[in-house]
Amino acid sequence: MNKIPLTVAGAEKLREELHRLKTVDRPNVIAAIAEARSHGDLSENAEYDAAKERQGFIEGRIMEVEGKLSHAQIIDPKLLDADGRCVFASTVELEDLDAGKMVTYQIVGEDEADIKEGKISVSSPIARALIGKYAGDIAEVQAPGGVREYEILDVRYE
């Protein structure tokens, strides 16, 4: 399997989720299954079915998170020396040339992406257009509404 790029913060979030799944969610669902079993006939027990379904989801998510962490390539942006280039984990300040708005994004792994926090997936169209460019360059992004142009104002590794 290929390496999955993650920032240090993204890897830490996954570790925290895994810890919560194993120490809180899994024991809670086991207790819920035991409680539902104590009510008798399992064939018509909606609580039991719901708890078993929840258990399947939790176990699946545990396997998924463990897999991602085992294949993670953790990248610390503070240790990058990319000579001012836009790379994974860098923070990029842009000006949308069409709207005249300033935006700042950090290029992160797919699991970490959250546009509200200014984190965009490395596989997103805008990140793909930015990778390899320098401050002062213009990045053309193929958006659903047509081509948008962004001027790269600053690239930071923080």
C-alpha positions as a Markdown table, in Angstrom:
| # | Residue | x | y | z |
|---|---|---|---|---|
| 1 | Met | 0.0 | 0.0 | 0.0 |
| 2 | Asn | 1.2 | 3.5 | -0.7 |
| 3 | Lys | 2.3 | 5.9 | 2.0 |
| 4 | Ile | -0.5 | 8.3 | 3.2 |
| 5 | Pro | 0.9 | 11.8 | 3.7 |
| 6 | Leu | -0.2 | 13.4 | 7.0 |
| 7 | Thr | 0.9 | 16.4 | 8.9 |
| 8 | Val | 2.0 | 16.0 | 12.5 |
| 9 | Ala | -1.3 | 17.5 | 13.7 |
| 10 | Gly | -3.3 | 15.2 | 11.5 |
| 11 | Ala | -1.5 | 12.1 | 12.7 |
| 12 | Glu | -2.1 | 13.3 | 16.3 |
| 13 | Lys | -5.8 | 13.7 | 15.6 |
| 14 | Leu | -6.0 | 10.2 | 14.2 |
| 15 | Arg | -4.2 | 8.8 | 17.3 |
| 16 | Glu | -6.7 | 10.6 | 19.5 |
| 17 | Glu | -9.6 | 9.2 | 17.6 |
| 18 | Leu | -8.2 | 5.7 | 17.8 |
| 19 | His | -7.7 | 6.0 | 21.5 |
| 20 | Arg | -11.3 | 7.2 | 22.0 |
| 21 | Leu | -12.6 | 4.4 | 19.8 |
| 22 | Lys | -10.8 | 1.8 | 21.8 |
| 23 | Thr | -11.2 | 3.1 | 25.3 |
| 24 | Val | -14.6 | 4.8 | 25.2 |
| 25 | Asp | -16.7 | 3.8 | 22.2 |
| 26 | Arg | -15.9 | 0.1 | 22.1 |
| 27 | Pro | -16.6 | -0.5 | 25.8 |
| 28 | Asn | -19.8 | 1.5 | 25.6 |
| 29 | Val | -21.1 | -0.5 | 22.7 |
| 30 | Ile | -20.2 | -3.8 | 24.4 |
| 31 | Ala | -22.1 | -2.7 | 27.4 |
| 32 | Ala | -25.1 | -1.7 | 25.2 |
| 33 | Ile | -25.0 | -5.2 | 23.6 |
| 34 | Ala | -25.0 | -6.9 | 27.0 |
| 35 | Glu | -27.9 | -4.7 | 28.1 |
| 36 | Ala | -29.9 | -5.5 | 25.0 |
| 37 | Arg | -29.2 | -9.2 | 25.4 |
| 38 | Ser | -30.6 | -9.1 | 28.9 |
| 39 | His | -34.0 | -8.1 | 27.5 |
| 40 | Gly | -34.5 | -11.6 | 26.1 |
| 41 | Asp | -35.6 | -12.5 | 22.5 |
| 42 | Leu | -32.9 | -11.1 | 20.2 |
| 43 | Ser | -34.9 | -11.7 | 17.0 |
| 44 | Glu | -37.2 | -8.7 | 17.6 |
| 45 | Asn | -34.8 | -6.6 | 19.7 |
| 46 | Ala | -34.2 | -3.3 | 17.9 |
| 47 | Glu | -31.7 | -2.1 | 20.6 |
| 48 | Tyr | -29.6 | -5.2 | 20.1 |
| 49 | Asp | -29.6 | -4.7 | 16.3 |
| 50 | Ala | -28.7 | -1.1 | 16.6 |
| 51 | Ala | -25.9 | -1.9 | 19.1 |
| 52 | Lys | -24.5 | -4.6 | 16.8 |
| 53 | Glu | -24.6 | -2.2 | 13.9 |
| 54 | Arg | -22.8 | 0.4 | 15.9 |
| 55 | Gln | -20.2 | -2.2 | 17.0 |
| 56 | Gly | -19.5 | -3.0 | 13.3 |
| 57 | Phe | -19.0 | 0.6 | 12.5 |
| 58 | Ile | -16.6 | 1.2 | 15.4 |
| 59 | Glu | -14.6 | -1.9 | 14.6 |
| 60 | Gly | -14.4 | -0.9 | 11.0 |
| 61 | Arg | -13.3 | 2.6 | 11.9 |
| 62 | Ile | -10.6 | 1.2 | 14.2 |
| 63 | Met | -9.2 | -0.9 | 11.4 |
| 64 | Glu | -9.3 | 2.0 | 9.0 |
| 65 | Val | -7.5 | 4.4 | 11.4 |
| 66 | Glu | -4.9 | 1.8 | 12.3 |
| 67 | Gly | -4.3 | 1.2 | 8.6 |
| 68 | Lys | -3.9 | 4.9 | 7.9 |
| 69 | Leu | -1.5 | 5.3 | 10.8 |
| 70 | Ser | 0.6 | 2.3 | 9.8 |
| 71 | His | 1.0 | 3.6 | 6.3 |
| 72 | Ala | 1.4 | 7.3 | 7.3 |
| 73 | Gln | 4.2 | 9.4 | 6.1 |
| 74 | Ile | 4.2 | 12.1 | 8.8 |
| 75 | Ile | 5.5 | 15.4 | 7.5 |
| 76 | Asp | 6.4 | 18.2 | 9.9 |
| 77 | Pro | 6.1 | 21.5 | 8.0 |
| 78 | Lys | 8.7 | 23.2 | 10.4 |
| 79 | Leu | 11.3 | 20.7 | 9.1 |
| 80 | Leu | 10.7 | 21.4 | 5.4 |
| 81 | Asp | 13.3 | 23.1 | 3.3 |
| 82 | Ala | 11.5 | 23.6 | 0.0 |
| 83 | Asp | 13.1 | 26.9 | -1.0 |
| 84 | Gly | 9.9 | 28.8 | -1.0 |
| 85 | Arg | 8.0 | 26.2 | -3.1 |
| 86 | Cys | 4.4 | 25.1 | -2.4 |
| 87 | Val | 4.7 | 21.6 | -1.1 |
| 88 | Phe | 2.6 | 19.3 | 1.1 |
| 89 | Ala | 2.1 | 20.8 | 4.6 |
| 90 | Ser | 3.0 | 24.3 | 3.5 |
| 91 | Thr | 0.8 | 27.2 | 4.3 |
| 92 | Val | 0.0 | 29.3 | 1.2 |
| 93 | Glu | -1.3 | 32.9 | 1.2 |
| 94 | Leu | -3.2 | 33.6 | -2.1 |
| 95 | Glu | -5.1 | 36.4 | -3.8 |
| 96 | Asp | -8.1 | 35.3 | -5.8 |
| 97 | Leu | -7.5 | 37.5 | -8.9 |
| 98 | Asp | -11.1 | 37.2 | -10.0 |
| 99 | Ala | -12.7 | 38.2 | -6.7 |
| 100 | Gly | -9.8 | 40.2 | -5.3 |
| 101 | Lys | -10.1 | 38.2 | -2.0 |
| 102 | Met | -7.1 | 37.0 | 0.1 |
| 103 | Val | -7.2 | 33.4 | 1.3 |
| 104 | Thr | -4.8 | 31.3 | 3.3 |
| 105 | Tyr | -4.7 | 27.5 | 3.0 |
| 106 | Gln | -2.5 | 24.7 | 4.4 |
| 107 | Ile | -2.1 | 21.8 | 2.1 |
| 108 | Val | -2.8 | 18.6 | 4.1 |
| 109 | Gly | -3.8 | 15.0 | 3.7 |
| 110 | Glu | -7.2 | 13.9 | 2.7 |
| 111 | Asp | -8.3 | 13.0 | 6.2 |
| 112 | Glu | -7.2 | 16.4 | 7.6 |
| 113 | Ala | -8.9 | 18.6 | 5.0 |
| 114 | Asp | -11.4 | 21.1 | 6.5 |
| 115 | Ile | -12.0 | 24.2 | 4.4 |
| 116 | Lys | -13.4 | 26.0 | 7.5 |
| 117 | Glu | -10.0 | 25.7 | 9.1 |
| 118 | Gly | -8.2 | 26.7 | 5.9 |
| 119 | Lys | -6.9 | 23.2 | 5.3 |
| 120 | Ile | -7.2 | 21.8 | 1.8 |
| 121 | Ser | -6.6 | 18.3 | 0.6 |
| 122 | Val | -3.4 | 17.6 | -1.4 |
| 123 | Ser | -5.6 | 16.0 | -4.0 |
| 124 | Ser | -7.9 | 18.9 | -4.4 |
| 125 | Pro | -7.8 | 20.9 | -7.7 |
| 126 | Ile | -6.4 | 24.0 | -6.0 |
| 127 | Ala | -3.7 | 22.2 | -4.1 |
| 128 | Arg | -2.7 | 20.3 | -7.3 |
| 129 | Ala | -2.4 | 23.7 | -9.1 |
| 130 | Leu | -0.3 | 25.2 | -6.3 |
| 131 | Ile | 2.2 | 22.3 | -5.7 |
| 132 | Gly | 5.6 | 23.3 | -7.1 |
| 133 | Lys | 4.9 | 27.0 | -7.5 |
| 134 | Tyr | 6.6 | 29.9 | -5.8 |
| 135 | Ala | 5.5 | 33.2 | -4.3 |
| 136 | Gly | 4.7 | 35.6 | -7.2 |
| 137 | Asp | 3.5 | 32.8 | -9.5 |
| 138 | Ile | 0.0 | 32.6 | -10.8 |
| 139 | Ala | -1.9 | 29.3 | -10.3 |
| 140 | Glu | -4.8 | 28.4 | -12.6 |
| 141 | Val | -7.4 | 26.2 | -11.1 |
| 142 | Gln | -10.0 | 24.4 | -13.1 |
| 143 | Ala | -13.1 | 25.0 | -10.9 |
| 144 | Pro | -16.7 | 24.0 | -11.7 |
| 145 | Gly | -17.5 | 27.5 | -12.7 |
| 146 | Gly | -14.5 | 27.8 | -15.0 |
| 147 | Val | -10.8 | 28.6 | -14.6 |
| 148 | Arg | -9.9 | 30.7 | -11.6 |
| 149 | Glu | -6.6 | 32.4 | -11.1 |
| 150 | Tyr | -4.8 | 32.8 | -7.8 |
| 151 | Glu | -1.6 | 34.8 | -7.2 |
| 152 | Ile | 0.7 | 33.2 | -4.6 |
| 153 | Leu | 1.6 | 35.9 | -2.2 |
| 154 | Asp | 3.5 | 33.9 | 0.4 |
| 155 | Val | 4.6 | 30.3 | 1.2 |
| 156 | Arg | 5.3 | 29.4 | 4.8 |
| 157 | Tyr | 6.3 | 26.2 | 6.6 |
| 158 | Glu | 4.8 | 26.4 | 10.0 |
